Structure formats: structure tokens, C-alpha cells
Amino acid sequence: MCRFYHIATQQRSSVQAYSLKQTPQNTHYHHRSTHLASSTLTNLRLSMNSVGVEVQQQHKMINTSSNRRRSSIDPSKLQPMYKVEHKPGPQFNVMFIGAGNINFGSDEGPWNHSARIENKWGTRLRVTALVDPSKARADQELEKKRSSFVAVAYNNTKWFGNVADAVAGLRPDELPDAIIVGAPPQFRGGLNPPANLELDLIDKFPNAALFLEKPVTTGPAEEAVQVGKKIAQAGNVVSVGYMLRYSRAVQTMIKIIEENNLTVMGTVARYIAAYEKIAKEDWWDKSRSCGPIVEQATHFCDLSRYFGGDVSLDTVQAHSVEWNEEPGQLSKMPIDESKIKMEDRIPRFTTANWKYDTGAVGTLVHGVALHDTDYYTELTVYTDGHQMRLVDPYNNPALYVRKPGSNAESHMSFSNDDCFYSEISNWGDEIEKNSDHINEEDLDTRILSTYEDAVQSYELTWAIRNAAEAGRKFPMQK
């Protein structure tokens, strides 16, 4: 089951759709997630004296400034889509894996990778292939595109039911320069079929860059670590969709930290969901979605790690309000929860805290509590003398900064900031940075969310979930 990093039996049968020549049930994934600080910790030294054995603790300051490896981008270079200036260049081929909402958009949120690549590559773009087990769903999305102003990019798009058919059916001039993977995480992050989609793509399309959605898998993190190593060895340009790292507000916070040579002391993340419109039964079932910490709070766990660094997973502590406790009774439940096994029902509120390897501390509060449609999201980062409070990074990012010498907060807003576009644009620049048609441009490109780093965010979300389940005050009522 998902709760133990395993894929449920019923999911395994459908997961084979993308990698094997079968006609499985149609499965779509509708949900939408580096600072790697390393340090040498020397805390204890045993000392012998003439009288006897005396244990002395010699506390040394942990110095991470010299080997801080936080990847960042100049925030001034993260421009909204309407400011894009398209320049001539060669045709750019893209293959989509998945015809679901994450790739082609919906009314549920701002995610829509196809819209971003259309703006990124303009008339150069050719979507040569769309891989999805449902031809009806693929045809529906392609029909919309072919009746719009971007028809030229989709007029010759070929549909394939699985990757093997795409390999056989694409001509050499149709092979993808880049592949956007919006398939469910059950397909990914594993070493063996049916969950080894990334490795299959790298093997069959060795020259293609990959853009992968989060979470990186629903399987064992140990396998995902090995997948990350294989991806790094292959050398493909690979980015994972933790788009908040590409927010201008987030990069402004990083700039403040770096320009002032600050050391993060603590991070406090709050993510409170408005639940009454979340009418997908899968979302409320931990055996299918892995629960809101792994699936939803992953973005704020990742953003916390981006500022705080690597987490000492053995320090993670968590508590949760469960469905069968009085505070967990929800008045606006959008689904019939009685259809979900009691042990698979999601927590209503979770609090977690941990230590970073640097010595800093982190806190996460996640809730399924608000009504209507607006979520409340906030991340606060503390350093000596500074407080940086990021509010509503998904929709209307606002940054409130308190600096030394003043008790007041200064306010910065970031209108028209599209971090979804910024991550795709940056990925595209990284792919083409050595191409003749752009090599003279002043590009500031780097992948802010590598696969190996994204695996660490996945591990943190599971550490929180496991700690909360282990620390329940009352046993689950049967």
C-alpha cells in the first residue's frame, strides 16, 4: 500500500499502461512541489587525564558558509510570460506523457504545462507525440489545441498508448528534444516495471531532457535514490516540478540571505487547505494518494529544505488530528468518507518539527480545515536580525521583511509572477544554453530542483507522516 511506500495491487494493474502494450483502465493524475548544506559536526571528544577518565564536550561552531551549495537565480531574470520575446531558432520537439490536467490544464488551478511551453518556444514548438492510455482523452485535448492559435504545434501530433509504441512510431525528425512527464507517481521512481518510467525514457530517448512531476514516486525512497543516481550518470537535463523555488519572491529571499551572508536559524511553514471543493475520493484516501502531507504539503516541505538544508530525518516529530477525534469532525465533507477504509482516511491537522543538519530547526503545520476555495499558505524564514515572511506564494505572492534597525516590516508584492512558467523557461534555457542561436544571450540557468534533491523532500514527507501515525494519542477506532 501507498502508506508503506508500496503501490496498491489495484494501482499496479493500471500503472502498466504507459510502459507495456496493454489496454488498461484510464488513470490520470490531477494533483500538483536547492539548498544542500553540508557541514562537519564535531560535538564530543573523549579526553583522558591523570585522575581518571573525564568526558568533555567540546562544542564547536558549525560553519556552513564556505560550503553552502544553495542554487539560486537572479530574481530579475524571472520574467512573466507576457514579456517573452521569441527569437528565431530551430524546431523544438516535445513529447507529453499524460493527457491529464497537469499537462493540459483545468479550472482547479494554475497548472498547465502545455500553455507554458507554447509561450516558451512559440512558433518553434512542435508537440510530436502524446502518450496516454486513453485515446479519447488525448483526442479531446488535441482537438482543443488544433482549434486554437497554437494549432501549428499540434497539427501533426501522434497519439500513442504507451512508450514502446512511441519509440516504434516516431520518425528520426520527430524524436523529442524534451519530454514532459505528467503521469501518476505510481509509474515513476522505481527500478523495475511498471514503475520505472524515467529509466525507460532515458534508455529509449537518450538525448531528451526530462521534466518530472512531484512527488517523484509512491514507492520505496531507496529505489528513487538509485533512480536519481542513474539519471545523474546519464547526464540528461532533468528537472522536478517544485515550482515554488522559481518564484521571484522566493529568489528575492535567497538574494537577501546571500547578499547579507546570513545563516538560517529556523523555518516555519503553514499550509491550510480549503477542503469543501476537494471532491476527488482519491485525495481523501491515503492508500491511493498517500495523504495530504506526501501529496500536498510536499511543496512546503521542499521549500523549507530549500532554505534550511538537509533534514536530520531521525529528529522528525509529528502529531495529527485524526478523522475519528472530536476536532477532526468536518462539517463540509464533499465526499462520502464511509466508502474509504477507516485506516486509510486522511488526518485533518498535522504539526511537525525537525532539525536540519546545519543545526537550524524547522516546523510544518498542515491543515484540512478552511471552507470555500481560498487556501492559507505562509513560510517564514528566520536569521540573526531578519524575518522574511512569504504569504500566498501560489496566487498573489507577498513578501514581508523585517531587517536590523527597524521593528517594521517592509512589503514587496510580485504581481504577474508565474513560477510555473519560470521553472519551464529555466529548464528550456538549460537544455539549449549551448545552442548556436542563443549562446550569446546573458542566461542565468540552473536546475533548482534536481531529481536527487527531490527524493530528499519525498523522504521528509514520509518521515512526517510516519511520525504522526506512530504518535497518535488514541488508537484508530474500528
PyMOL commands that set and color helices and strands:
alter all, ss='L'
color gray80, all
select helices_A, chain A and resi 2-4+9-15+75-77+81-83+101-104+113-124+135-146+151-154+163-169+172-174+185-187+197-204+221-234+243-246+248-259+281-284+286-289+292-295+298-308+326-328+337-339+342-344+419-432+451-470
alter helices_A, ss='H'
color red, helices_A
select strands_A, chain A and resi 45-48+53-56+92-97+125-131+158-160+178-181+209-212+238-240+264-274+311-321+349-356+361-370+376-383+386-391+398-402+409-413
alter strands_A, ss='S'
color yellow, strands_A
deselect
rebuild
show_as cartoon
